Amino acid sequence: MLRASETHDTPTDLINIALEVLKQHHAELPAFSTLDRLARRIRSLANARIAALLHGRLTATDQARLLALLESTPGHPRTHYNDLKRIARRPSHHHFAELLDHLAWLESLGTLAPVLVDITPRKIQHLAAEAKALDASEVAALTLPRKLLLIVCHIHHAQATTRDALVEMFIKRMATFQKVARAELEQIQRSHQLETERMLGTLRALLDVLEDEVSAAELANRLTAALAPAGGRAHVRARCEVLAAAASNNHLPLVWHAYRSHRSLWFRMLEALTFTATNQDTTLIAALAFLQANRQRTARLLPVTLDLAFAPEQWQRIVVTRQDGEQWLIRQHLEASIFTCLAAELKSGDVAVTGSHAYTDYRDQLIPWVPDAPEVVAYCRELGLPATATAFVADLKARLTQASARVDQRFPDDHQLAITAAGEPTLKRPPRQEPSATARALERTLLERMTERHLIDILANAVRYTNCSRHFEPPAGTEPRSQDPHTDYIHLLFTYGTTLGPAQAARHLRGAISAHTLSYLNRRHITSAKLNAAQVDLINVYHDLTLPRLWGDGTRAAADGTALELLENNPLAEYHFRYQMRGGIAYHHVADTYIAIFSHFIPCGVWEAVYIIEGLLQNRSDIQPRTVHADTQGQSTPVFALAHLLGIELLPRIRNWQDLVFFKADPDVIYQHIEPLFGERSQAIDWDVIERHWPDLLQVVLAIRAGKITSATILRKLGNESRKNRLYQVFRELGRVIRTIFLLRYVIDPPMRAQITASTNKVEAYNGFSSWLSFGSEGLLKDLDPEEAEKLVKYRDVLANAVIMQTTIDMTVVLKHLIDEGYPVHPEDVAALSPYLTNHIKRFGEYVLSDTELPALDAIRGWQFPTTTPTGGNTS
């Protein structure tokens, strides 16, 4: 516990770690109260040691400056401590300028990284979350060392998150500029003919002037006069560039028009943030320095003194021009190209931001590579992977070759796979499986007999069954609890799970709790980690029931997202092309037993596949799937690669899978039947890249396993194609191998296709079920804090899982009675049922807790579904 307290802060985490160690040593487990007291004591000692260490590192001047944040000043209605909690707003010119000012103020408080050098990032994050939940007066009441510790962690975390927010806003604005440029290009192309005629008229006027023999001075005056009706020389040049863009169907020359209004802000950003390259190519960093050095230049052309290797060829053709036989750089287009490339490389991870969280250099979080290290050998042995680069590549080649040969051999006998004359593969749609008449009759009988329950009573039952509310407490663990904390937490879960919100919920709870208390409990007592812990309790109790075993074995899960509408000024709100709305995504991992095991909140601009693996890795319940299904948004070649290296089988349902490229292990091999699958040009894997960078693959996996970096962070870096990032290149090649093996299996294995469809249908049904329960604000998220968005998704899951568990318990009770009465209950009919029933649930009315008698959980937990039905003809 003492070692774990360096990275973990909640008593629940410390207790779980202690239990794992005790079980490993086959020790007798002490009472929970003993572990609870021990965990709280150790946490207090560990935090006190860290606070004393930090207190000794701060000078008297530093301490006075930090403590001044807790004091109010004339003309400032709130303390500056409250300013630390500032949240980024939607990306706009005004908000970006405000955020730059905020970062400057935060940095004026000091560089605190040296003071926190011995404290782990995870511990700093815990302490910063605690500081964020406290008011200035509450922090002021603490002891001096602890007070300083919380303030320092809060400032350090705020500095990093503000840098992250600036980069996010910059990337979004540059993406907007691209959209504006494309829209302008389309408009120009529509009016192309009229604009061309105007320019031709201007050209004819210039030619007419040139026909007269006059002095150079007179010629210049006449040319200027001829250009005046068209807007002057500068305007004519700009319109010529626009027409050239329209003719070449290239929007890049028009990016400058949208960018120039933000030029001063972007240069302020260059001064505020420190950018570094994460690979050997530093040409973009040199270009940023070149920009800053020439910021005051107003000339249209600059001498070619800069290496343009950072820019794609399409940009280079626009930036470079010739005049008087010499090459020059067009300043406006150069600036636009540099900032466009900066946004792209920040997304791909080729450029990092010093002192940030999301955009830090991922290489600093990797474990140093030591060939034949014990942890490498142990990990490869655990997952059955070859422990050398050569053996790893040989194994991949053999698997891909065998998969291709197997499909080629089975193709003539397969009646569902066909290849058209044009070489396009097709799969026949299997007949739809409808529930049997007996299954539908059983469901009707269940609904008739199941107890009608109110949502708030279901939550109360879940808390009584699982004691999940024990995880909810203030961060410090010292604040006195209310007289009836369990009831308060039930009201809290109901308020935010249904998205009613404190004000509306308090109106309908008949004075049981006030809106202020509900809001206070959510802010002070609840974090995403605590909601995850409550989820684990619900899942584990559910997993012990009988019926879920008829629905699945818990080895599979499916991931999918559902839209959440956000307010227009929310910084996370983006337009999603699939949902046709602005907002975010609640991304759920749902086990094959219908229960949700983990969820994330994802901004619409993030590829959903980034979080598909992280949901499985962060899941701490007894249900541990090793196979994950998803739709098209939940897969890519890097995701296939990382899942394989982590021992996870990714089996997605891909729309238009025929458009994906099948790769050969050997391009010289010609297959008799399935050669058209690989296209006209044989696509082969670059095995040398995989073998050469095999240590890079293992470094990433071991870092994820050790908790140094998250899979989401890595996949976010790999989600954008990079010409420079060697990590992207090797993950792409490995992913091509694994995805091709999957596709070959997919086209020849009907049971697997049926399983994928069934699993993805479950998660889609869960999305609808969860939305039905969250009726309060109809899915609209009003809070601007990203942490609150994450908590909202998890509140909804707690409510949904509580209803699923209660429905399953009620179904079990009714099924027991039916079997005792001699009703013919067939296992296959029970397997066709779902716990997503809603007919017996009351959502509306006055919300008052009742004292209904609960079904005895122990009595049904050990119940076994009979192997023989009363009719004697069916077995389970």
BELNOR-V180898 format. One record per helix or strand. SS is the DSSP state (alpha for helix, beta for strand). FROM is the first residue (numbers start at 0). LEN is the number of residues. If there is no record, write none. Layout:
# BELNOR-V180898
SS,FROM,LEN ; SS,FROM,LEN
This chain:
# BELNOR-V180898
alpha,3,3 ; alpha,10,14 ; alpha,31,26 ; alpha,59,11 ; beta,72,1 ; beta,75,1 ; alpha,79,4 ; beta,88,1 ; alpha,92,16 ; alpha,120,13 ; alpha,135,5 ; alpha,143,47 ; alpha,191,20 ; alpha,215,13 ; alpha,232,16 ; alpha,251,21 ; beta,274,3 ; alpha,282,11 ; beta,300,3 ; alpha,312,7 ; beta,319,4 ; beta,325,5 ; alpha,330,18 ; beta,350,3 ; alpha,361,4 ; alpha,373,10 ; alpha,388,25 ; beta,416,3 ; beta,424,3 ; alpha,436,13 ; beta,452,2 ; alpha,454,12 ; alpha,467,4 ; alpha,484,13 ; alpha,501,7 ; alpha,514,11 ; alpha,527,16 ; alpha,546,5 ; beta,555,11 ; beta,569,1 ; beta,573,3 ; beta,580,11 ; beta,595,8 ; alpha,607,11 ; beta,626,3 ; alpha,631,3 ; alpha,636,9 ; beta,648,2 ; alpha,656,3 ; beta,663,1 ; alpha,674,4 ; beta,683,1 ; alpha,686,6 ; alpha,693,12 ; alpha,710,8 ; alpha,725,23 ; alpha,749,24 ; beta,779,2 ; alpha,785,35 ; alpha,826,5 ; beta,840,2 ; alpha,856,5 ; beta,867,1 ; beta,874,1
